[in-house]
């Protein structure tokens, strides 16, 4: 799901080395964030995620409730 080479390159460009454990922690964190976004979509009754409904996936309900 995550392109490890791109992730490593971002940190490398900033002079930071990543250990395998740190890399695994980042992957786990990102997967949890994706899972939470999917749950937010389900709770917000979003059937298809679009740029217009992306704020719901992020959990920003105020914009959704204004409509």
C-alpha positions in Angstrom: 0.0 0.0 0.0 2.8 2.4 0.9 5.8 2.8 -1.4 8.7 2.2 0.9 11.2 3.6 -1.4 9.4 6.9 -1.6 9.0 7.0 2.2 12.7 6.4 2.7 13.6 9.0 0.1 11.5 11.7 1.8 13.4 11.0 5.1 16.7 10.7 3.3 16.2 14.1 1.7 15.9 15.6 5.1 19.0 13.8 6.4 17.1 11.3 8.6 17.8 7.6 8.7 14.9 5.2 9.3 15.4 1.9 11.2 13.3 -1.1 10.2 11.3 -0.7 13.4 10.5 3.0 12.8 9.6 2.1 9.2 7.1 -0.5 10.5 5.7 1.9 13.0 5.1 4.5 10.2 3.4 1.8 8.1 1.2 0.7 11.0 0.2 4.3 11.7 -0.7 5.1 8.1 -2.8 1.9 7.9 -4.6 3.0 11.1 -5.3 6.4 9.6 -6.7 4.8 6.4 -8.9 2.6 8.5 -10.2 5.6 10.4 -10.9 7.5 7.2 -12.9 4.5 5.9 -14.9 4.4 9.2 -15.5 8.2 9.0 -16.9 7.7 5.4 -19.1 4.9 6.6 -20.4 6.9 9.5 -20.9 9.9 7.2 -22.9 7.8 4.8 -20.3 8.4 2.0 -20.7 5.8 -0.7 -18.0 7.2 -3.0 -15.0 9.3 -1.7 -14.6 12.4 -3.9 -12.8 15.7 -3.4 -16.1 17.2 -2.3 -16.5 14.6 0.5 -12.8 14.2 1.5 -13.4 16.4 4.5 -15.7 13.7 5.9 -13.0 11.1 5.6 -10.7 13.4 7.6 -13.3 13.6 10.3 -14.2 17.3 9.7 -17.9 17.1 10.2 -18.6 20.8 10.5 -18.5 21.4 6.7 -20.7 18.3 6.2 -23.3 19.5 8.8 -23.6 23.0 7.2 -25.4 21.5 4.1 
